[in-house]
Amino acid sequence: MFDKGEHTLQPLSWRREAVQRGFAGLDGVVSMDLGRRERKLQQRGHLVSASKASLLQLMELVASYIDGQSYDLTDQNGVFYPQVRMDSFALRGPIRAANQASCEYEIIYTQLSV
């Protein structure tokens, strides 16, 4: 889907979960690290297609992956991201149509803990 145009994928930090409990007679709290949870991945770029109609079809194809399922993702540098769920797909400007149709977009993914 992203073989034309410029695309960048930026992985953000992993989120950790911790529980803190206070106990009677104990000064302070006990902190229990529950480990790494998930992280967000942000993809931005330009979708490019031969016509506005084919660009709209491509956008529908991309949006169809917002289905709650997790997939494997490989970025433009060959970095592999397993168990990735697409959370949102949004245009970041108007659709431009000349000899090709293009638009800026942003996708937010969640990578589940692996």
C-alpha positions as CSV (number, residue, x, y, z in Angstrom):
1,M,0.0,0.0,0.0
2,F,2.9,2.4,0.7
3,D,5.1,1.6,-2.3
4,K,4.7,5.1,-3.8
5,G,5.3,8.4,-2.0
6,E,7.3,9.4,1.0
7,H,6.6,7.6,4.3
8,T,8.2,7.7,7.8
9,L,7.5,5.5,10.8
10,Q,8.5,6.7,14.2
11,P,8.3,4.3,17.1
12,L,7.5,6.0,20.4
13,S,8.5,4.8,23.9
14,W,7.2,1.6,25.5
15,R,4.8,2.2,28.3
16,R,5.4,0.4,31.7
17,E,2.9,-0.4,34.3
18,A,3.5,-0.4,38.0
19,V,1.3,-0.8,41.1
20,Q,2.1,1.0,44.4
21,R,0.6,-0.1,47.6
22,G,0.8,1.3,51.1
23,F,0.5,-1.0,54.1
24,A,-0.4,-0.2,57.7
25,G,2.8,0.1,59.8
26,L,5.0,0.7,56.8
27,D,6.6,4.0,56.1
28,G,6.2,4.6,52.4
29,V,4.9,2.3,49.7
30,V,5.8,-1.0,48.0
31,S,6.2,-0.6,44.3
32,M,5.6,-3.6,42.0
33,D,6.8,-3.3,38.4
34,L,4.2,-5.1,36.1
35,G,6.5,-4.8,33.1
36,R,6.4,-3.4,29.6
37,R,2.9,-3.0,28.1
38,E,2.6,-1.4,24.6
39,R,3.9,1.5,22.6
40,K,2.6,3.8,19.9
41,L,4.0,4.0,16.4
42,Q,3.3,7.1,14.3
43,Q,3.5,6.9,10.5
44,R,3.3,10.0,8.3
45,G,3.7,10.5,4.6
46,H,2.0,11.0,1.3
47,L,-0.3,8.6,-0.5
48,V,0.1,8.8,-4.3
49,S,-2.0,7.3,-7.0
50,A,-2.7,7.7,-10.7
51,S,-6.2,9.4,-10.2
52,K,-8.4,10.8,-7.5
53,A,-10.7,7.7,-7.7
54,S,-7.8,5.3,-7.3
55,L,-6.5,7.3,-4.4
56,L,-9.9,7.1,-2.7
57,Q,-9.8,3.3,-3.2
58,L,-6.3,3.2,-1.6
59,M,-7.5,5.3,1.3
60,E,-10.4,2.8,1.8
61,L,-8.0,-0.1,1.7
62,V,-5.7,1.5,4.4
63,A,-8.8,2.3,6.6
64,S,-10.0,-1.3,6.3
65,Y,-7.1,-2.3,8.6
66,I,-8.7,-0.4,11.5
67,D,-10.4,-3.7,12.5
68,G,-8.9,-4.5,16.0
69,Q,-6.7,-7.2,14.6
70,S,-2.9,-7.2,15.0
71,Y,-0.6,-7.5,12.1
72,D,3.1,-7.6,11.4
73,L,4.6,-4.4,10.0
74,T,7.9,-3.8,8.3
75,D,9.0,-0.2,7.8
76,Q,10.9,1.4,4.9
77,N,14.3,0.4,6.5
78,G,13.3,-3.2,6.9
79,V,12.7,-3.0,10.7
80,F,10.1,-5.6,11.7
81,Y,7.4,-4.7,14.2
82,P,5.2,-7.7,15.3
83,Q,1.7,-7.5,16.8
84,V,0.8,-4.1,15.5
85,R,-2.8,-2.8,15.6
86,M,-3.9,0.2,13.5
87,D,-5.8,2.7,15.7
88,S,-6.4,5.7,13.4
89,F,-5.9,6.9,9.8
90,A,-6.4,10.6,9.1
91,L,-5.7,13.0,6.3
92,R,-3.5,16.0,7.2
93,G,-4.6,18.2,4.4
94,P,-6.6,18.3,1.1
95,I,-6.4,15.8,-1.7
96,R,-4.3,17.3,-4.5
97,A,-5.0,16.1,-8.1
98,A,-3.0,17.0,-11.2
99,N,-1.3,14.4,-13.3
100,Q,-1.3,12.3,-10.1
101,A,-3.5,12.5,-7.0
102,S,-1.8,12.7,-3.6
103,C,-2.6,13.6,0.0
104,E,-0.8,13.8,3.3
105,Y,-1.8,11.3,6.0
106,E,-1.1,10.2,9.5
107,I,-1.6,6.7,11.0
108,I,-1.3,5.8,14.6
109,Y,-0.6,2.2,15.5
110,T,-0.3,0.4,18.8
111,Q,2.4,-2.3,19.1
112,L,1.3,-4.8,21.7
113,S,4.0,-6.1,24.1
114,V,6.0,-8.9,22.6
